[in-house]
Amino acid sequence: MRLSRADRSLVADWWFSIDRRLLTLVFVLMTAGLVISLAASPPAAQKLRLDQFHFVIRHAVFLGLSVGVFIAASMLSPRQLRQMSLVMALVGFVFMAAAFAQGYERNGAIRWLSLGAFSLQPSEFAKPGFIVLSAWLLSEGMRRNDVPALPMAAGFLALFVILLALQPDVGQALLVTVTWGCLFFLAGYSVKWLALLGAAMAGGLALAYVATNHVKSRIDQFLAPGGAANSQSEIAFNAFREGGWFGRGPGEGALKMNLPDAHTDYVFAVVAEEFGIISCLFIVVIYALIAWRGVRVRVGAANDFENLAKTGLTMLLTLQALANMAVNVNLLPAKGVTLPLISYGGSSMLSVAALLGMVLALSRRRADGHLPGHLFQFEAGPAASREMHI
């Protein structure tokens, strides 16, 4: 099929307006995740007495669904993205609350709902919706003072963090709070409120340490001199020593046999042992390029909302990737945060695909040929109307 710029179909309009470099980077990351799953997943399946390629097949299925979600989200208009994000956030919050009654416990946390042969982690779907919704509310608060946009944004943050803390999921709570704080700063609000937010984060972390045994255990293990020799983080760090620059070869890694979460939280260590540090650096570069494209394309946005939404979504993805990699090299205590599009996990893959589709949608070149401006320069919006429209 050939596409022409004269063709005004939905597909042609999408193809000639998207950031194709960002599109390519996402597909490279998706392909890398499937290849790495072949190396990391079989041992985990064997330990559970499942078929050797059980998780590989599921990864491929979720990857196919993720491609569809990614493309579909990238075709939406900013207004449609706001509407979809509101639904994602609210439904995600409802399902997170439902998990306390109907969910099941795993590794000391209640984060999942059982859907027959599959499980759903509602917080993963709530995250991108929450970030876009926050960006919209903060941008509305920037240009008008006749609606309580900022209190609403702060209220959504408090609700999300409380639901995450009750699971408990301290890593995700810190992730969304830091991202929201950065959006708050970029929106031009007073820095003194950021200090208050930072104090609240520190207090919340201290409370989680005192009140939650598995959080206390992970932090104590991380802070202990030399760490625990048999902890997952220490085993993962040893994978980098064993693999060297070029690795032992696909399927030749041994340390993954001692990592229960080798196909999820510690997949980066499997890459290090079997494919080498050079392959780890390749993955880091892909994430960095995606982050650069995500931030770079925001300069062409038509308004504050698009700028903030793209920045927030890109930051959420980048911080999650950095947090996972930091745990694998023993720079942070274990958090249960996956490596986007690399780790196994249907909820995470679909959520990240939706997130990147949103970034691609917000980076599309508009018909008016708007030219990029300064990286942190927002255009003045039109005079505020008397109504807020989603």
N, C-alpha and C positions, 0 to 999 in steps of 0.2 A: 504494500500500500504506500502510495506517495502522497505527501502532504505539501500543500502550497500555501503561501502567505495570503493568497487571494481567497482561499477556502475559509469560510466563516463558521465551520462546524465546531462543536465543543472540543473535540480532540485536537483539531488543528490550532484552535485558539490557545488551548492549554500548552501544546508542544512549543509553539513559537513565543510563549510568554514566560515559561519557567526558567529557573536557573539550572541549566543542564549539567553544569559541573557539580552542583550539589546533588542532583539526581544520581549522577554517576558514583559519587563518593558513598552515598547511602547503599547503592547496590553492591559496591565493593565490600562494604562492611557486612552486609547480609550474606554474601557469598563466603566471606571469611568465617563467619559464625557457623555456617553449615559444615565447612571443612573441619573446623576445630571440634565441632560436636562429634564427628567420627572418631576423633582421638580421645576426647574426654568422657563421653557418655557410656561406652560399653562396660567399664569397670563398675560404675554406679548401678547399671542394670543387673549385672551379675550378682552383686551383693544383695539385691532385692529379689533374686531368683526370677528375673524377668528375661525375656528374649534379649540377646546381646545388643540388638539395634533398636530396642524399644524406644529409648529417648531420642535416638537419631531420627527415626521415622516420625515421631511426634514433632520434633524440631522442624523437619521438612514440611509437615502439614501446617504448623503454625506460621512458618515462613511464607508459605503460599498465601495464607489468609492475611498475613501482615503486608505483603506486596499489594493486595487488593485494598486494604485499609489505607495504606500510604498514598496510593494513586487517587483514591476517592477523596481523601481529605485535602489533597493538593489542588483539587478542582473547585473547592468551595470559595465563595466570596468572603470578605471580612465579616459581613453581617451574618452569613450562614455559619461561620466559624464561632462567632459569639453565641449564637443560638445553640449550636452543638456543644460548646464548652459549658454552657449553663446546665444543659441536660446531663453531660458527663459528670460534672461536679456534684450536682444534687443527687443523682441516682447513685453515684459512688458513695456519698455520705450515708444514704439510706442503707445501702448494702453493707457498708462498714459497720453500721449499728446492728444490722441483722446478723452479722457474723458472731456477735457476742452471744446470741441465743441459738443460732443454727450452725455456726462454724465449728471448726475443729482445731485442736492445738497441735503445733509443730515447733519444736525447738524452743519451748517455753512461751510461745506467742500464739494468739488467736487472730489470724489475718486472712484466713481462707474460707470460702464457701464451697461445699461439695456439690458438683453438678454431674452426678453419675460417674463416668470414667474420668472426668476432668475436674479440676479445681480452679476457682476464681479468686483472685486477690483484688478486691474492689479499690483499694487505695491506689493501685497502679493506674487505673482508669480515671480516678478523680484528679490525679496530679496535673496532667496537661490542661484539663478543663479548668481547674482551680487557677493555674497561672494565667491563662487567657482571660478568665473572668476578673482576676485581680488587676491585670493590665488595663482592662476596660474601665474598671471602677476608679483606679488611680489616675488614668488619663482624663476621665470626666471630672474628678476632683481638681485637676490642674487648671481646667479652663472655666470652671463655674463653682459658685458657692451656694447655690440655691437648693442643692440636693445633698443628702448625707452620704456621698460616695466613699469618702475615706473611712468613716465609721463602719460602713457596710463591708469594705475590703478587710478592715481589721477584724470584724466579726467573723467573716468567712475563714480567716487565718486561725483565729482562736478555736473555732469549731473543728477545723481540720486537725490542728495540732492536738486537741483534746482527744479526738477519736483515735489518732495515731498513738498517743501516749497510753490510752487504755488497752491497746492490743497486747503488749506494748511494742512499738516500733520506733525506737529512739533515733535510729539512723535516718529514716524517712522524715521524721519530725524536724530534725536539724536541717535536712536538705531543703525542705519546702520553706522553712523559716528564713534560712540564709538567702534563698532565691527571692522570696517576697521582700526581704530587707533591701536587697540590691535594687529591685524595682522601685521601692519606696524612695531610695536615694536618687535614682535616675529621674524619677518624676518630679524632683525638685523640692521635696519636703524637708523640714528642719532636721539637721543631723542629730540634734539632742534627743529626738525620739528614737533614733537608731541606737543610741546608748542605752535607752530604756529597754529596747527590744533585746539588745545583747545581754543586759542584766537578767532579763526574764529567761533567756535561753540558758544562761549559766545556772540560774536557780532551778530550772526544770531538769537540767542534766544532773545536778546535785541531788534533787529529789528522786530521780530515777535510780541513781546509784544507791541511795539509802533504802528505797522501797522495793526494788526489783532485784531478785537474787541473780538472774542470769546476766543482767547489765553489770552488776557489781562484780560477778565472776570474770566477765570479759575484760573489764577495766583493770581489775587486780592482776589478771594474767598478763595483760599488756604491760603494766607498770613494773611487774616483778623483774629484778635484775636478771638479764639474759632471757627472760620469758620462759615459758614452760617448754621443755624440749620436745614434748609430744603434742603440743597444741597445733591446731590446723594452720594458724598464721606462721608458726615457726617452720612447719613442714613445707608450706608454700614458699617461704623465703629460701629454703634450701634448694628448691627446684631451680631457682635462678643460678645457684652455684653449680648444680649438677649439669644443667643444660649448656652453660657457657654461651658463647656468641652464636653458635649454629645448631645447638640442640643435639639430642641423641638420635633423632629421627622419628617419623610418625609411628605411633604405636609402641615405641621403645621405652617410654617413660615408666618409672617404677614408683615414684612417690605418690602418684595419683591413686594408687591402690590404698593408701592410708588417708586419703582425703574424702570423707563422706560427701562433701559438696564440691567435688572436683568439676562437675559439669555445670555448676551454677555460680556460687560465690567465688570459687577459687579456680575458675577456668583460665584466668590469666597466668597462673602458675603452671598449668599444663602446657600452655603455649611456650612458656619459657623453657621447660625441660625438654619438650619434644621438638620444637621448632627454633629454639634459641632466642637469645635476647634481641637479635636483629629483627626477628618477627614481632616481638613485643614492641619494639620501636616503630615498626611499620604500622601497627595498630594505633599507637599513640599519635603518629603523624596523621592518620586518617581522621581520628577524632579532632585533632587540632585544625585540620583543613575544614571539616564540617563546622566547627565552632567559628572559624574565620569567615566562612561563607555566610553563616547565620548572622553574625554581627555585621559583616560588610554589607549585605544586601539591605539591612535595615535603614541605611541612609537614603534609600529611594522611597521610603514609605510616605504616604500622603498625609498622615496625621500621627498624633502622639500614641494612639492606641496601637497602631501597627508597629511602630518603633518599639514600644515597651513589650508587646506580646512576643515579637521575634527575639528580642533580647532575653526575655525571661525564659522562653522555651529552650533557647540555645544554652543558656546558663544552667538550667535544670539538667539537661542531658550531659553537659560537660562536667558539672560537679558530681553527678552520679558516677560517671566513668572514672574520674579522678579518685573518688572515695573508694571504689572497688579496687583500683590498682594500688592505692596506698595501703589497703588492708593486705593485699597479696605480698607486698614488700615489707610488711610489718611496721609501717609508719603510723597506722591507726588501729585501734582495737576492732575486732570483728563486728560488722554492722548488719549483715544480711542484705546488702545492697548488690544487685546484679550488675554485670557489665553489659551495657545496652547493645542489643542485637547479636551479642556473642554468647552470653550465658543462655542455658536452657531455661525456659519458663514461658508458657503461653501468654499469661497476663502481661508480663513485662514486654515481650516482643510486640504484641498488639498495641500496647500503650505507647511504646517508643515509636512504632510505625505511625500511629496517629499524630504524635508530637512532631515528627519530622515532616509529615504531610502538611501539618499546619504551618510549619516554617516555610516550606516550599510554596504554599498557597499565598502567604503573606509577602513572599519575595518576588512574586510574579510581576513582570513589567506591565504596567497599565497602558491602556489605549491612548492616554493623554501624553505619553512619552516623558513622564516626569523624570528629571535628572537628579542624581544624587547630590546631597549637600554635605556639610561637615558631619563627622561621625556622631557627635553628641549635640547636634543642632536640630531642635524640633521646629517644625513650621507652625506658625500661628494659625490656629483653627478659626473657622468662621464664628461669628457671633453666636453665643450659646442660645439654643432654643429653650423653651420653657418645659420641655419634656426630655426624658431619657429614653432612648430607643435601643433595644438589644438587636 
